[in-house]
């Protein structure tokens, strides 16, 4: 197959090129369907019990993360003029389309007793804007007396207050959410400019909107940056616009294919998915480097362009396919996980990395065949003295100081393993946001004043309809709430118990002393009032399901990290629930976006570990097929294991936690770094045959010829991934920086440790009866090659493929 590849690619190049661009047009058309992700992407599998509880909760009570919070802490807010503007702000937000409800101090609803209907109604505390400061102060004093809102809407200790904005479910997971959030922010900025009072914004809708907008912005930024940096490096290496232009065409085509694939599969752009186009640019460029470098090396030998192009395809075609395949493995193994987020990312990336090979092997020789033969100045990079000296130094080290290479590697590995033991796992719900960002600082504001904004829900199923207002059950829930209230980083619980207490206070005409559960003397009459509600429009619907059997206890929690959250929920909250509800007939569950985040983080780490092991296994099998020699498999894998251990050690020493974004590094980097080993060993095998199986000479020739391409591609990969440090997401920064370091370490080990291992452990002898796949890589007689180039391709004299080169 590979012997016929040059003939197919070059003879039918026009048809193939047209086909590629027609398919690209089709994929570009499909890319119009690509949308940003607006919904909550949990990493918990749909088969998990916690996931099912959360879906059940949403069916009964709606989204737990539908509240956008606007906060303020300024004493001037309670001056008459500013407060009336604050009231206008609240009313303006409430009037926006897509907003279902707004709860704020100016729009406070108090519970009042309706003796005629023997029920309770809601009544606005401030029906009109107060006219005097005295009137406002009196209303504020009355508001402070409504204990139901203490710690929820108003912090009585420092005067911090909130506007709680409920978004409609249909808007929450659509593009309309962004418009509403932007409009709220605009209205808030106008209020701040008018009054001088700073507002703070948070809540899951706000956080998700900001992160989605940043993802959209960075998708474009990183495509431009990756193309620019690779173009610059290519030009510095090759000093030729052709050598820049051709690979960029290839990459641009594949980027369109990436977006088309996302559209065809009906996926959305997430933070991870948004990285794929840039990753494809970085990973795809090495194809161009190896192919063009080989083309120039061949042309420099004999000056025959058809022969150089034919040999380029023949000699690099198979190994390029193998390296693209191993790189794709690092992504495709993610498809084996139970996590939708990773599956989609791995599938799209893996498919398009394989597609990069197809596009490269067709377009690069095809376009080059229509361009003039390379001139002398375009071949100068082959004699780049600095690169030559560096490779010569490496060659000297490998031959004369290989045991020192082993010693240095052992020392570095020892320190890396020590660092590895310090590695820990933790993630935050807004982990990716920079510490100094406005979003993070606003989050701290709500944590300091209201114990956070991250939702946590406790579901209690009493097993019988209308049992939620049973006095005994209310007392049990009250016991639970009193046990949870003193906990640090958790807000005061709110539930039907809070409502029942507020109702009792309303029954006694708002007297604060009566804020508590109904007593035996007033229980029957108060509970009868509570029972008089009109279907689903009653006051209890936010706390109790339609049957009156299931209730929710809502809390807000600070973003304290996955480890502390897990410990708090598992070791504190759940035991308190179990202590109170020891009745087997009562079912309880902790749920909500926060719990799913904690569990999702665990699932991600576990799945990524499995994916890494699977990638190791698959690539080891590929090496076995290539070399059919256990010793060569081990030799090829060692230089690629060590960089991963070194990176893990750095993470341990510098306190960089293992989290989904950093765990992803290892399978990606391993799949990419092993490419260098394959290129080097393929060239080494060829040189062994050419030099009568004399290992030292084969090593030297391999370092000097393949080393330059390895250097070029490694530098491109390093700077290509480094661009991610410009991200606003901490996880993306870590992914880019640590992947760059890992690939840099892999370049060093593949140019020093790999040849040193070959020098010591490979005799160069081969079993003549066994012919592994690697022997099909560029092993043929040179004269036969020339015959293939000139006769089999059947090129006419006036074919532009000949350029300025003679036959």
C-alpha positions in Angstrom: 0.0 0.0 0.0 2.6 2.5 1.1 4.7 1.8 -2.0 1.7 2.9 -4.2 0.9 5.9 -2.1 3.2 8.4 -3.9 1.8 7.3 -7.2 -1.8 7.8 -6.1 -1.2 11.1 -4.3 0.8 12.7 -7.1 -0.9 11.3 -10.2 -4.4 12.1 -9.0 -3.4 15.2 -7.0 -5.8 17.6 -8.8 -8.8 15.4 -8.2 -7.8 14.8 -4.6 -7.1 18.5 -3.9 -10.5 19.5 -5.4 -12.2 16.8 -3.3 -10.5 18.1 -0.2 -11.7 21.6 -0.8 -15.2 20.5 -1.7 -15.5 18.5 1.5 -14.1 21.5 3.4 -16.9 23.7 1.9 -19.4 21.0 3.1 -17.9 21.0 6.6 -17.9 24.8 6.7 -21.6 24.7 5.9 -22.1 22.3 8.8 -20.1 24.5 11.1 -22.9 27.1 10.9 -24.8 24.9 13.3 -22.2 25.1 16.1 -23.5 26.7 19.3 -22.0 27.6 22.6 -22.9 25.4 25.6 -25.4 27.1 27.8 -26.6 24.2 30.0 -24.9 22.8 33.1 -22.4 20.1 31.9 -22.1 17.7 34.8 -19.3 15.1 34.7 -21.5 12.6 36.7 -22.8 9.7 34.5 -26.5 9.6 33.9 -26.5 6.1 35.5 -25.3 7.4 38.8 -27.7 7.6 41.7 -26.8 11.2 42.5 -27.5 12.2 38.9 -30.9 10.6 39.0 -31.8 12.3 42.3 -30.8 15.7 40.8 -33.0 15.1 37.7 -35.9 14.1 40.0 -35.3 17.3 42.1 -35.4 19.5 39.0 -38.7 17.8 37.9 -40.3 18.6 41.2 -38.8 22.0 42.1 -37.1 23.3 38.9 -33.4 24.3 38.6 -31.4 24.9 41.8 -29.0 27.1 39.9 -31.4 29.6 38.4 -30.8 32.5 40.9 -28.6 35.4 39.9 -27.5 37.5 42.9 -26.8 41.2 43.0 -25.2 42.4 46.3 -24.3 45.7 47.9 -22.8 46.8 51.2 -22.9 50.5 51.6 -24.5 52.5 54.3 -25.5 55.2 51.8 -27.8 52.7 50.2 -30.3 53.3 53.1 -30.5 57.1 52.4 -33.9 58.0 51.0 -32.7 59.1 47.5 -30.4 56.1 46.9 -32.9 53.6 48.4 -35.6 54.8 46.0 -33.2 54.4 43.1 -32.4 50.9 44.5 -36.1 50.2 44.4 -36.3 51.4 40.8 -33.3 49.1 40.0 -35.2 46.1 41.5 -38.4 46.9 39.6 -36.6 47.4 36.3 -34.9 44.0 36.6 -38.2 42.4 37.5 -39.7 43.8 34.3 -37.2 42.1 32.1 -38.4 39.4 29.8 -37.2 36.0 31.1 -37.2 37.0 34.8 -39.8 35.0 36.8 -39.3 36.7 40.2 -37.2 39.2 42.0 -36.8 39.3 45.8 -35.1 42.3 47.3 -35.4 44.6 50.3 -37.4 47.2 48.4 -39.6 44.5 46.9 -39.9 42.6 50.2 -43.1 40.5 50.6 -44.4 39.9 54.1 -46.8 37.2 55.1 -50.1 38.5 56.4 -53.1 36.7 57.9 -56.3 36.6 55.8 -59.0 35.9 58.4 -61.8 35.9 55.8 -60.3 33.0 53.8 -58.5 31.5 56.8 -55.3 31.6 54.8 -52.1 33.5 54.5 -51.3 36.0 51.7 -48.2 37.8 50.6 -48.2 41.6 50.7 -45.6 44.1 49.6 -43.9 45.7 52.5 -43.2 48.9 50.5 -46.2 49.4 48.3 -45.0 52.8 47.2 -41.6 54.5 47.4 -41.1 56.1 50.8 -41.5 59.9 50.9 -39.3 60.7 53.9 -36.2 59.3 55.6 -38.4 58.7 58.7 -40.8 56.6 56.7 -37.9 54.6 55.2 -36.3 54.0 58.5 -39.6 52.7 59.9 -40.0 50.3 57.0 -36.5 49.1 57.3 -37.0 48.4 61.0 -40.1 46.4 60.1 -38.1 44.5 57.5 -35.5 43.6 60.1 -38.3 42.2 62.2 -39.2 39.7 59.4 -36.9 36.9 60.7 -37.7 34.7 57.6 -35.3 36.9 55.6 -32.5 37.2 58.2 -29.3 35.9 56.7 -31.0 35.3 53.4 -31.7 38.7 52.0 -30.1 41.0 54.6 -27.1 40.6 56.8 -28.2 42.4 60.0 -24.6 42.6 61.3 -23.1 44.8 58.6 -26.1 45.9 56.4 -25.1 43.9 53.3 -28.1 43.2 51.2 -29.0 41.1 48.1 -31.3 41.1 45.1 -32.2 37.6 44.3 -33.2 37.2 40.6 -35.0 34.1 39.5 -34.6 33.2 35.8 -37.1 31.2 33.8 -36.0 27.7 33.0 -36.4 28.1 29.3 -34.1 31.1 29.3 -31.6 29.7 31.7 -30.2 27.1 29.2 -30.4 29.3 26.1 -28.6 32.2 24.4 -31.3 34.4 25.9 -29.6 34.0 29.3 -26.6 36.0 28.0 -28.8 38.9 26.9 -30.5 39.0 30.2 -27.3 38.9 32.2 -25.8 41.6 30.0 -28.9 43.8 30.5 -28.8 43.3 34.2 -25.2 44.2 34.3 -25.9 47.3 32.2 -28.7 48.4 34.5 -26.6 47.8 37.5 -23.7 49.9 36.1 -26.0 52.8 35.5 -27.2 52.5 39.1 -23.6 52.4 40.4 -22.7 55.4 38.3 -25.7 57.4 39.5 -25.3 56.6 43.2 -21.6 55.7 43.7 -22.7 52.4 45.3 -20.7 49.4 44.0 -22.7 46.3 43.1 -21.5 42.7 43.1 -22.7 39.9 40.8 -22.7 36.2 41.2 -24.9 33.1 41.2 -24.7 30.1 38.8 -26.4 31.9 35.8 -24.0 34.8 36.1 -20.9 32.5 36.5 -21.9 30.3 33.6 -22.6 33.3 31.4 -19.2 34.9 32.1 -17.4 31.6 31.5 -19.3 30.9 28.3 -18.5 34.4 27.0 -14.9 33.9 27.8 -14.8 30.5 26.1 -16.3 32.1 23.0 -13.7 34.9 23.0 -10.8 32.6 23.7 -11.9 30.2 20.9 -11.2 33.0 18.4 -8.1 34.3 20.3 -6.3 31.0 20.4 -7.0 30.1 16.8 -5.4 33.4 15.8 -2.5 33.0 18.3 -1.8 29.4 17.4 -1.7 30.2 13.7 0.4 33.2 14.2 3.0 31.6 16.5 3.4 28.5 14.3 3.7 30.6 11.1 6.4 32.7 12.8 8.3 29.7 14.0 8.0 28.0 10.6 9.4 31.0 8.9 12.3 31.3 11.3 13.1 27.6 10.7 12.7 27.4 6.9 13.1 31.0 5.9 10.6 30.4 3.1 7.1 31.7 2.7 6.2 28.5 0.8 7.1 26.4 3.8 4.8 28.6 6.0 2.0 28.9 3.5 1.5 25.2 2.7 1.3 23.8 6.3 -1.1 26.7 7.2 -3.4 25.8 4.4 -3.5 22.2 5.7 -4.2 23.4 9.3 -6.9 25.9 8.2 -8.7 23.1 6.3 -8.6 20.8 9.4 -9.8 23.6 11.7 -12.9 24.0 9.4 -13.3 20.2 9.6 -13.2 20.4 13.4 -16.0 23.0 13.5 -17.9 21.0 10.9 -17.5 17.8 13.0 -18.9 19.6 16.1 -21.9 20.8 14.0 -22.5 17.4 12.4 -22.5 15.6 15.7 -24.8 18.3 17.2 -22.3 19.0 20.0 -21.9 22.4 21.7 -18.8 24.4 22.4 -17.6 23.9 26.0 -14.4 25.1 27.6 -12.7 21.8 26.6 -14.2 21.8 23.1 -13.1 25.3 22.5 -9.5 24.2 22.8 -9.6 21.7 20.0 -9.0 24.0 17.0 -5.9 25.4 18.6 -4.7 22.0 19.6 -5.2 20.8 16.1 -3.1 23.7 14.8 -0.3 22.9 17.2 -0.4 19.1 16.7 -0.9 19.3 12.9 2.0 21.5 12.1 4.6 18.8 12.8 3.2 16.8 9.8 4.2 19.7 7.6 7.6 20.1 9.3 8.6 16.4 8.8 7.2 16.2 5.2 8.8 19.5 4.0 12.0 18.8 5.8 12.2 15.4 4.1 11.4 17.0 0.8 14.1 19.5 1.1 16.6 16.9 2.2 15.8 14.7 -0.8 15.9 17.6 -3.2 19.3 18.7 -1.8 20.7 15.3 -2.6 19.8 15.0 -6.3 17.9 18.2 -7.4 15.0 16.1 -8.8 11.6 17.5 -7.7 9.4 14.5 -8.7 11.8 12.1 -7.1 12.0 14.2 -3.9 8.2 14.4 -3.6 7.8 10.7 -4.2 10.4 9.8 -1.6 8.9 12.3 0.8 5.5 10.6 0.6 7.0 7.1 0.6 9.5 7.6 3.4 7.4 9.8 5.7 3.9 8.6 4.8 3.7 5.5 7.0 5.5 7.0 10.0 3.3 10.1 9.8 0.2 8.0 9.9 1.5 6.0 12.9 2.5 9.2 14.8 -0.9 10.8 14.0 -2.6 7.6 15.1 -0.7 7.5 18.4 -1.5 11.1 19.1 -5.2 10.5 18.3 -5.1 7.6 20.8 -4.3 10.0 23.6 -7.7 11.7 22.8 -9.8 8.8 21.6 -9.3 6.8 24.8 -11.5 9.5 26.4 -14.4 8.0 24.5 -14.3 5.0 26.8 -15.2 7.1 29.8 -18.8 7.5 31.1 -18.6 11.3 31.0 -20.3 13.0 28.1 -18.0 16.1 28.4 -14.8 13.9 27.9 -16.4 11.7 25.3 -17.3 14.6 23.0 -13.9 16.2 23.4 -12.0 13.0 22.8 -14.1 11.9 19.8 -13.9 15.3 18.0 -10.2 15.7 18.6 -9.3 12.1 17.8 -11.2 12.1 14.5 -9.7 15.3 13.3 -6.1 14.4 14.3 -6.5 11.4 12.0 -8.0 13.6 9.4 -5.0 15.8 9.7 -2.9 13.0 8.2 -5.2 12.6 5.2 -5.2 16.3 4.5 -1.4 16.6 5.0 -0.5 13.7 2.8 -2.7 15.0 0.0 -2.3 18.7 0.1 1.4 19.1 1.0 2.8 17.1 -1.9 0.0 18.1 -4.2 0.5 21.9 -3.6 4.3 21.6 -3.7 4.1 19.8 -7.1 2.5 22.9 -8.6 5.1 25.2 -7.1 8.6 25.9 -8.3 11.4 23.6 -7.1 13.0 24.9 -3.9 15.9 27.4 -4.4 19.2 27.3 -2.6 18.2 29.9 -0.1 15.1 27.8 0.8 17.5 24.8 1.6 19.8 26.8 3.9 18.0 25.5 7.0 19.4 22.1 6.3 22.8 23.5 7.1 21.7 25.6 10.0 24.9 25.7 12.0 23.4 26.3 15.5 21.1 23.3 15.1 24.0 21.2 13.6 26.3 22.1 16.6 23.6 21.3 19.1 22.8 17.9 17.5 26.6 17.3 17.3 26.8 18.0 21.0 24.0 15.5 21.7 25.7 13.0 19.5 28.9 13.4 21.5 27.1 13.1 24.9 25.3 9.9 23.8 28.5 8.2 22.5 30.9 9.3 25.2 28.8 10.1 28.3 25.8 7.8 28.0 26.2 6.4 31.5 26.2 10.0 32.8 23.0 10.5 30.9 21.6 7.5 32.9 22.9 8.9 36.2 21.4 12.4 35.6 18.1 10.8 34.5 18.1 8.7 37.7 18.7 11.8 39.9 16.0 13.8 38.2 13.6 10.8 38.4 14.3 10.4 42.1 13.4 14.1 42.8 10.3 13.8 40.5 9.1 10.8 42.4 9.5 12.7 45.7 7.4 15.5 44.2 4.9 13.0 42.9 4.2 11.8 46.5 3.2 15.4 47.3 0.6 15.5 44.5 -3.0 16.1 45.7 -6.3 16.4 44.0 -8.7 19.4 44.5 -10.9 21.5 42.3 -13.2 24.6 42.7 -16.5 25.3 41.1 -15.0 28.6 39.7 -11.5 27.2 39.8 -10.7 28.5 36.3 -11.3 32.1 37.1 -8.2 34.2 38.0 -7.9 35.2 41.6 -7.8 39.0 40.9 -10.8 38.9 38.5 -13.9 40.8 39.3 -16.0 37.6 39.2 -13.8 35.9 41.8 -13.7 39.0 44.1 -17.5 39.3 43.9 -17.7 35.6 44.8 -15.7 36.4 47.9 -18.0 39.2 48.8 -21.0 36.8 48.9 -19.0 34.2 50.8 -17.9 36.8 53.4 -21.4 38.3 53.9 -23.8 35.4 53.1 -21.7 32.2 53.3 -21.6 31.8 49.5 -24.0 31.3 46.6 -23.3 27.7 45.5 -26.6 25.7 45.7 -26.9 22.6 48.0 -30.3 20.9 48.5 -31.5 18.3 50.9 -34.5 16.3 49.8 -36.8 14.6 52.4 -39.5 12.2 51.3 -41.9 11.4 54.2 -43.6 8.6 52.3 -47.2 9.9 52.6 -49.1 12.7 50.8 -49.5 15.9 52.8 -47.1 14.7 55.5 -44.7 17.6 55.1 -46.8 19.8 57.4 -47.1 17.1 60.0 -46.0 18.7 63.3 -43.7 15.8 64.2 -42.0 16.0 60.8 -41.6 19.8 61.0 -39.9 19.4 64.4 -37.4 16.8 62.9 -36.6 19.2 60.0 -36.2 22.0 62.5 -33.7 19.9 64.5 -31.7 19.3 61.3 -31.7 23.0 60.4 -30.5 24.0 63.9 -27.7 21.4 63.6 -26.6 22.8 60.2 -26.9 26.5 60.9 -23.7 26.9 63.0 -21.6 25.2 60.3 -19.0 27.4 58.7 -19.2 28.1 55.0 -23.0 27.1 54.9 -25.8 29.6 54.9 -28.9 29.4 57.1 -31.2 26.7 55.8 -34.5 27.7 54.2 -37.5 25.3 54.0 -41.1 24.8 54.9 -39.9 25.0 58.5 -38.7 28.6 57.9 -42.0 29.3 56.2 -44.0 27.8 59.1 -42.2 29.9 61.6 -42.8 33.0 59.5 -46.5 32.1 59.2 -46.7 31.8 63.0 -45.2 35.3 63.3 -47.7 36.5 60.8 -50.6 34.8 62.7 -49.6 36.9 65.7 -49.6 40.1 63.6 -45.8 40.2 62.9 -44.6 40.0 66.5 -41.0 38.8 66.3 -41.3 36.8 69.6 -43.6 34.4 67.8 -41.2 33.5 65.1 -41.0 29.7 65.7 -42.8 26.5 64.9 -46.5 26.4 65.9 -47.0 25.3 69.5 -49.6 22.8 70.6 -52.0 25.6 71.4 -52.0 27.3 68.0 -50.8 24.4 65.8 -54.2 23.3 64.5 -55.5 26.6 63.5 -52.1 27.7 61.8 -51.8 24.4 60.0 -55.4 24.7 58.8 -54.5 28.1 57.4 -51.5 26.5 55.6 -53.7 23.8 54.1 -55.9 26.4 52.4 -53.9 26.9 49.3 -55.1 27.0 45.7 -53.5 24.0 43.8 -50.0 24.8 42.7 -50.4 28.5 43.2 -50.1 28.3 46.9 -47.3 29.6 49.1 -45.7 26.3 49.8 -44.9 25.3 46.2 -41.3 26.5 46.5 -40.6 24.2 49.4 -43.0 21.2 48.9 -43.9 19.1 45.9 -47.5 19.0 44.6 -48.4 15.9 46.7 -47.2 17.5 49.9 -45.0 14.4 50.4 -41.5 15.7 49.5 -39.9 18.8 50.8 -36.6 20.5 50.1 -34.2 22.2 52.5 -32.2 24.7 50.6 -28.7 25.9 51.5 -26.0 28.0 50.0 -22.4 27.0 50.4 -19.0 28.7 49.8 -16.7 27.5 47.0 -14.3 25.8 49.4 -12.9 23.2 47.0 -13.9 19.7 46.1 -12.0 18.0 49.0 -13.5 20.2 51.8 -16.9 20.1 50.1 -16.8 16.3 50.0 -15.7 16.1 53.6 -18.3 18.6 54.7 -21.1 16.8 52.9 -20.0 13.2 53.7 -18.7 13.7 57.3 -20.9 16.5 58.6 -24.1 17.1 56.7 -25.0 13.5 55.9 -24.4 12.2 59.5 -26.6 15.0 60.8 -29.3 14.0 58.4 -28.9 10.3 59.4 -29.1 11.2 63.1 -32.4 13.1 62.7 -34.1 10.8 60.2 -33.4 7.4 61.5 -36.9 6.2 60.4 -36.5 3.8 57.5 -39.8 5.0 56.0 -38.3 8.5 55.5 -36.0 8.8 52.5 -33.4 11.6 52.4 -30.8 12.7 49.8 -28.3 15.5 49.4 -28.4 16.8 45.9 -27.8 20.0 43.8 -25.3 21.4 41.4 -22.7 21.6 44.1 -22.9 17.9 45.0 -22.7 16.9 41.3 -19.6 19.0 41.0 -17.9 17.2 43.9 -18.8 13.8 42.5 -18.1 14.9 39.0 -14.6 15.9 39.9 -14.0 12.4 41.3 -15.4 10.7 38.2 -13.2 12.9 36.0 -10.0 12.0 37.8 -10.8 8.3 37.9 -11.8 8.2 34.3 -8.7 10.1 33.2 -6.5 7.8 35.1 -8.1 4.8 33.3 -7.8 6.6 30.0 -4.1 7.2 30.6 -3.5 3.5 31.4 -5.6 2.6 28.3 -3.5 4.9 26.2 -0.3 3.3 27.5 -1.6 -0.1 26.7 -2.7 0.7 23.2 0.5 2.5 22.3 2.5 -0.4 23.7 0.6 -2.7 21.4 1.3 -0.4 18.5 5.0 -0.5 19.4 4.8 -4.3 19.6 3.3 -4.4 16.1 6.0 -2.0 14.8 9.0 -3.6 16.3 8.0 -7.2 17.3 10.7 -6.9 20.0 9.9 -6.6 23.7 13.3 -4.9 24.4 12.6 -2.3 21.7 9.1 -1.7 23.1 10.5 -1.0 26.6 13.3 1.2 25.2 10.8 3.2 23.2 8.4 3.8 26.1 10.9 4.7 28.9 11.8 8.1 27.4 8.1 8.9 27.2 7.2 7.8 30.7 9.9 9.8 32.4 8.6 13.3 31.2 5.2 12.4 32.6 6.7 11.6 36.0 8.8 14.8 35.9 5.7 16.9 35.2 3.8 15.2 38.0 6.8 15.9 40.3 6.8 19.6 39.4 3.0 19.7 40.2 3.7 18.2 43.6 6.6 20.5 44.4 4.8 23.7 43.3 1.4 22.7 44.8 -0.4 22.4 41.5 -3.3 20.1 42.2 -4.4 17.2 40.2 -7.8 18.2 38.7 -9.6 17.5 35.4 -7.7 20.0 33.4 -4.2 18.9 34.7 -5.1 15.2 34.7 -5.9 15.6 31.0 -2.3 16.6 30.3 -0.8 13.1 30.7 -2.8 11.2 28.1 -2.5 14.1 25.6 1.2 14.6 26.1 2.0 10.9 26.0 0.2 10.4 22.7 2.2 13.4 21.2 5.6 12.7 22.7 5.8 9.1 21.6 5.7 10.5 18.0 9.3 11.5 18.4 10.3 8.1 19.5 8.7 6.5 16.4 10.4 9.0 14.0 13.7 8.4 15.6 13.5 4.6 15.8 12.2 4.4 12.2 15.2 6.3 11.0 17.5 4.3 13.3 16.2 1.1 11.8 16.8 2.3 8.3 20.3 3.4 9.2 21.0 0.0 10.7 20.2 -1.6 7.3 22.2 1.0 5.4 25.3 0.8 7.8 25.5 -3.0 8.1 23.9 -3.0 11.5 26.6 -0.9 13.1 24.8 0.8 16.0 27.1 3.8 16.7 27.0 5.1 13.2 23.2 4.4 12.9 22.7 6.4 16.1 24.8 9.4 14.9 23.0 9.5 11.5 19.6 9.3 13.1 20.4 12.1 15.6 21.7 14.4 12.8 19.0 13.8 10.3 15.8 13.2 12.4 17.0 15.4 15.2 16.4 18.7 13.3 12.8 17.8 12.6 12.3 16.7 16.2 13.7 20.0 17.4 11.6 22.0 15.1 8.3 20.2 15.9 9.1 20.2 19.6 9.7 23.9 19.6 6.4 24.4 17.7 4.6 22.2 20.1 6.1 23.9 23.1 5.2 27.4 22.0 1.9 26.2 20.5 0.7 25.0 23.9 2.3 27.9 25.8 -0.2 30.3 24.2 -2.8 28.9 26.5 -1.2 30.8 29.4 -3.0 33.8 27.9 -6.3 32.2 28.9 -8.5 33.6 31.7 -9.2 30.1 32.8 -6.7 28.6 35.3 -7.3 25.1 34.1 -6.5 26.1 30.5 -3.3 27.9 31.7 -2.2 24.8 33.6 -3.0 22.5 30.6 -1.0 24.7 28.2 2.0 25.3 30.5 2.4 21.7 31.8 1.8 20.1 28.4 4.5 22.4 27.0 6.9 21.4 29.7 6.1 17.7 29.3 6.7 17.8 25.5 10.0 19.7 26.1 11.1 17.1 28.5 10.1 14.4 26.0 12.2 16.0 23.3 15.3 16.0 25.6 14.8 12.3 26.6 14.1 11.2 23.0 17.3 12.9 21.8 19.5 11.8 24.7 18.1 8.9 26.8 16.6 7.0 23.9 19.8 6.8 21.8 21.8 6.1 25.0 19.6 3.2 25.8 20.0 1.9 22.2 23.7 2.2 22.5 23.8 0.1 25.6 20.9 -2.4 25.1 20.6 -2.8 21.4 23.1 -5.0 19.6 21.8 -4.1 16.1 21.4 -7.7 15.2 18.1 -8.7 13.6 16.3 -12.0 13.2 16.2 -12.4 9.4 13.0 -14.5 9.7 11.0 -11.8 11.4 10.0 -8.7 9.5 8.1 -6.2 11.8 6.0 -3.5 10.3 8.8 -0.9 10.9 10.8 -2.5 8.2 8.2 -1.4 5.7 9.3 2.2 6.4 11.5 3.5 3.7 13.4 0.3 2.9 13.8 -0.2 -0.8 16.5 0.1 -3.4 17.3 3.7 -4.5 17.3 2.8 -8.2 13.8 1.3 -7.9 12.7 4.5 -6.3 14.0 6.6 -9.2 12.1 4.3 -11.6 8.9 4.7 -9.7 9.3 8.5 -9.8 9.8 8.8 -13.5 7.9 6.0 -15.1 5.1 5.0 -12.8 3.9 8.6 -12.3 3.6 9.1 -16.1 4.1 12.9 -15.9 3.9 14.9 -19.1 6.7 17.2 -20.1 4.5 20.3 -19.8 3.1 19.2 -16.4 3.7 22.0 -13.8 4.6 19.2 -11.4 8.1 19.3 -13.1 8.6 22.9 -12.2 12.1 24.0 -13.2 13.6 20.6 -12.6 15.0 18.3 -15.3 14.1 14.6 -15.5 
